[in-house]
Amino acid sequence: MRARACWLYGCLSAALNNEDHLRHVLNSIYANLTHSDLPVRVEAALALNDLLKHQEAIDFLRPGLEVLLKTYLKIMDDIDFDELVNALQKLVDVYHDEIAPYAISLCTKLSDAYVRLISIKGTGEEEDNETCLTADGLMTAIARVL
């Protein structure tokens, strides 16, 4: 139910125009980043990405950027998902001026994930297209961080 709620708020992010409601949604979704169930954490991360359309959300997440980046990377350790990599890329784009202190650790973790994916992707007919897309997204994210 939590995962579905996060997903729904991500889908309806453009319609949120009440600041109090948006703050409440941001608090709730941010709290779900540490939920025990992986689907809830993934949907919360994706929903936060969608909410970055609002300046209020950008300002809300700025003080916790380090924790947010570590959380995204932890989720990426648990699941290889190209949409999650795209969400991380958007975080890097939105907070491009504040990323420098985290650049080394971000690039290290992203490159580790890339090597892990490349080693399991298979070859020829066995090649997994989803894994290839995720690996490509990881390289793009590394390039953006740099």
Beta strands, then each sheet from edge to edge (+ up, - down):
end
